[in-house]
Amino acid sequence: MTPELREQARIAAFAAPATIFMLAMFAVPLVAVFLQSFSTETGTGFSLAAYAKILNTPLFAKVAYTTIEISIGSTIFAFVLAYPIAYFLAKQPPARRALCMILILVPFWTSSLVKSFAFTVILGHAGVVNDLLGTFGLGPVKMLYNRVGVTVGMSHFLVPFMVFPILANLLGQPPELAKAAAMMGAGKLRIFLRVTFPLSLPGVVAGALLVFILCLGFYIVPALLGSRHDMMLSNLVDFYAREILDWPMASAIAVLLTVAAIIAAVLLSRVKGGASILSKEAH
């Protein structure tokens, strides 16, 4: 056996446990859900009834629209929070930047269930935010069990996924471009608007697509912080599986949600590819 083949065999042996785990934990259940979506309510035979029912169910269209609406709103809010953070980090020395990145990741390691319960205290009628508003003679503002609570809860969880693509892009920008603009008489604001921000758009789009993909599958946050008007597709899957006991319908919705996430992931890979090309051209 040649050294190249031995190296490939070692890599394959090293990757085999993870591959088997992924197949057992993800691929097999996905195939089972896919097959279940084509079964009848009694579990026997092949049927497209679940997909036909989706097309004729106003509830699905309403929840799908709500899911897209919440996902877009959360993505925009995450961007508003993430870009200043990424820009600040890009201007820091490496040691301080590493410390700040750890601080950003610490809340990310906390369970979304725990954070959702924390937001019920923070955003509640007598919560921290309303207490602060009360000192200025404002409020109380209803921020729980509505779209505001869902958007805030989801965005808080997703900010790191937006920060790091933008930060990577900002760090990859040649500093000579900003220096050249300054030498031509451009101020800091003009440099940011005409040089830094346009060059960071590939990172912004990549982060936005990544956040949007993750938004599509949220379950706990809308269940705990939203109302029945804020039901998302993951909650609808749970509704049909646990309360209606219509497993083919629940599986069909899950399949469509997975397809939507795959399409968004393909777009994300294309954006990343385009960003790498732009980065090479800039250098």
C-alpha positions in Angstrom: 0.0 0.0 0.0 1.4 3.4 -1.0 1.8 6.2 1.6 -1.0 8.1 0.0 -3.4 5.2 0.4 -2.3 4.6 4.0 -2.9 8.2 4.8 -6.4 8.1 3.2 -7.1 4.9 5.2 -6.1 6.6 8.4 -8.3 9.6 7.6 -11.2 7.3 6.8 -10.8 5.3 10.0 -10.6 8.5 12.0 -13.8 9.9 10.4 -15.7 6.6 10.5 -17.1 7.0 14.1 -18.4 10.5 13.5 -19.9 9.4 10.1 -21.7 6.5 11.7 -23.0 8.7 14.5 -24.3 11.3 12.0 -26.0 8.6 9.9 -27.6 7.0 13.0 -28.7 10.3 14.7 -29.6 12.4 11.6 -29.8 10.6 8.3 -31.9 7.6 9.5 -34.5 9.8 11.3 -34.7 12.1 8.3 -35.4 9.2 6.0 -38.0 7.9 8.4 -39.8 11.3 8.5 -39.6 11.5 4.7 -41.3 8.1 4.3 -43.8 8.8 7.0 -45.0 11.9 5.1 -46.1 9.7 2.3 -48.1 7.3 4.4 -51.8 7.3 5.3 -53.1 8.3 8.8 -53.5 4.6 9.6 -49.8 4.1 8.8 -50.4 1.7 5.9 -49.9 2.3 2.2 -48.6 5.1 0.0 -50.4 8.4 -0.1 -49.9 12.1 -1.1 -52.9 13.1 1.2 -50.6 14.9 3.7 -49.2 17.2 1.0 -52.6 17.7 -0.5 -53.9 18.6 2.9 -51.1 21.2 3.3 -52.1 22.9 0.1 -55.8 23.1 1.3 -55.1 24.1 4.9 -55.2 27.9 5.5 -53.5 27.3 8.8 -50.3 26.1 7.1 -50.1 29.2 4.8 -50.7 31.5 7.8 -48.0 29.8 10.0 -45.6 29.7 7.1 -46.1 33.4 6.5 -45.6 34.1 10.2 -42.4 32.0 10.3 -40.9 33.9 7.4 -42.0 37.2 8.9 -40.5 36.4 12.3 -37.3 35.0 10.7 -36.8 38.2 8.6 -37.5 40.4 11.6 -35.1 38.5 13.9 -32.4 38.5 11.2 -32.7 42.3 10.8 -32.6 42.8 14.5 -29.6 40.5 14.9 -27.8 42.4 12.2 -28.5 45.7 14.0 -27.0 44.3 17.1 -24.2 42.3 15.5 -22.6 44.8 13.1 -21.5 47.4 15.7 -20.1 44.5 17.8 -18.2 43.1 14.9 -16.9 46.5 13.9 -15.8 47.2 17.5 -14.0 43.8 17.7 -12.2 44.4 14.4 -10.6 47.6 15.8 -9.3 45.9 18.9 -5.9 44.3 19.4 -5.9 40.5 19.1 -5.7 39.8 22.9 -8.6 42.1 23.8 -10.6 40.8 20.7 -10.2 37.2 21.9 -11.5 38.1 25.4 -14.5 39.9 23.9 -15.2 37.0 21.6 -15.3 34.7 24.7 -17.8 37.0 26.4 -20.0 36.9 23.3 -19.9 33.1 23.3 -20.7 32.6 27.0 -24.4 33.3 26.7 -24.5 31.1 23.5 -23.5 28.1 25.6 -26.5 28.5 27.8 -29.6 26.5 26.9 -32.2 28.3 24.9 -34.8 27.0 27.3 -33.0 28.6 30.3 -32.6 31.9 28.3 -36.3 31.9 27.4 -37.3 31.7 31.0 -34.8 34.4 31.8 -36.5 36.7 29.3 -39.8 36.1 30.9 -38.3 37.9 34.0 -36.4 40.6 32.0 -39.3 41.5 29.7 -42.2 40.9 32.1 -44.7 43.5 33.3 -42.6 44.0 36.4 -39.3 43.1 34.7 -36.0 44.8 34.4 -36.8 46.6 31.2 -40.2 48.0 32.4 -38.6 49.0 35.7 -36.0 51.0 33.7 -38.7 52.6 31.6 -40.7 53.4 34.7 -37.8 55.6 36.0 -38.3 57.8 32.9 -42.1 57.9 33.3 -42.7 55.4 30.5 -44.4 52.1 30.3 -45.2 49.5 31.3 -44.8 48.1 27.8 -46.1 44.6 26.9 -43.1 42.7 25.6 -44.1 39.2 26.5 -46.3 36.7 24.7 -46.2 38.7 21.5 -44.0 39.3 18.5 -41.6 41.5 20.4 -40.7 38.8 22.9 -40.2 36.2 20.2 -38.0 38.5 18.1 -35.8 39.6 21.1 -35.4 36.1 22.4 -34.4 34.7 19.0 -32.1 37.6 18.1 -30.3 37.3 21.4 -29.5 33.6 20.6 -28.5 34.3 17.0 -26.2 37.4 17.4 -23.0 35.3 17.5 -23.9 33.7 14.2 -24.1 37.1 12.7 -21.1 38.6 14.4 -18.4 36.1 13.3 -19.1 36.2 9.5 -19.0 40.0 9.6 -16.0 40.0 11.8 -14.1 37.6 9.5 -14.9 39.9 6.5 -13.8 43.1 8.3 -10.6 41.5 9.4 -9.9 40.4 5.9 -10.2 43.8 4.4 -6.9 45.3 3.2 -6.1 48.3 5.6 -4.5 50.1 2.6 -8.0 50.8 1.2 -9.1 52.9 4.2 -5.7 54.6 4.3 -5.9 55.5 0.6 -9.4 56.9 1.1 -8.2 59.0 4.1 -5.3 60.3 2.0 -7.8 61.4 -0.6 -9.5 63.5 2.1 -12.4 61.2 3.1 -13.5 61.4 6.7 -14.2 58.3 9.0 -17.9 58.3 8.3 -17.4 58.5 4.5 -14.7 55.8 4.6 -17.1 53.5 6.5 -20.0 54.2 4.1 -18.1 54.1 0.8 -15.3 51.5 1.6 -15.7 49.4 4.8 -19.5 48.7 4.7 -19.7 47.8 1.0 -16.8 45.5 1.2 -18.4 43.8 4.3 -21.6 43.0 2.5 -20.6 39.4 1.6 -20.1 38.8 5.3 -23.4 40.5 6.1 -25.3 38.4 3.6 -23.6 35.2 4.7 -24.5 35.9 8.3 -28.0 36.9 7.4 -28.6 33.7 5.5 -27.1 31.6 8.4 -29.3 33.3 10.9 -32.4 33.0 8.7 -31.8 29.2 8.3 -31.6 28.9 12.1 -34.7 31.0 12.6 -36.8 28.6 10.5 -36.4 25.8 13.0 -37.0 27.7 16.3 -39.4 26.0 18.6 -38.8 26.8 22.3 -38.6 30.6 22.0 -41.9 31.1 20.2 -43.5 28.5 22.4 -42.5 30.3 25.6 -42.3 33.9 24.6 -45.0 34.1 21.9 -48.7 33.8 21.7 -50.9 31.6 19.5 -50.5 34.3 16.8 -46.7 33.7 16.8 -46.8 30.0 16.0 -44.0 28.9 13.8 -43.7 25.9 11.5 -41.8 23.9 14.2 -44.6 24.5 16.6 -47.1 23.5 13.9 -45.2 20.2 13.5 -45.5 19.6 17.3 -49.2 20.5 17.2 -50.0 17.9 14.5 -47.8 15.2 16.0 -48.6 15.6 19.7 -52.2 17.0 19.8 -53.8 16.0 16.5 -51.8 12.8 16.2 -51.6 13.3 12.5 -48.1 12.0 11.9 -48.1 12.1 8.1 -49.1 15.8 8.2 -46.5 16.6 10.8 -43.9 14.7 8.7 -44.9 16.5 5.5 -44.5 19.9 7.2 -41.1 18.9 8.6 -40.0 17.8 5.1 -41.0 21.1 3.6 -39.2 22.9 6.4 -36.1 20.9 5.8 -36.2 21.6 2.0 -36.5 25.3 2.7 -33.5 25.1 5.0 -31.5 23.2 2.4 -32.2 25.8 -0.3 -31.1 28.5 2.1 -28.0 26.6 2.9 -27.1 26.2 -0.8 -27.5 30.0 -1.2 -25.2 30.4 1.9 -22.5 28.3 0.3 -22.7 30.3 -2.9 -22.4 33.5 -1.0 -19.4 32.2 0.8 -17.8 31.1 -2.4 -18.5 34.6 -3.9 -17.1 36.2 -0.8 -13.8 34.2 -1.1 -13.4 35.3 -4.7 -14.0 38.9 -3.9 -11.5 38.6 -1.1 -8.8 37.2 -3.4 -9.5 40.0 -6.0 -9.2 42.6 -3.3 -5.8 41.3 -2.2 
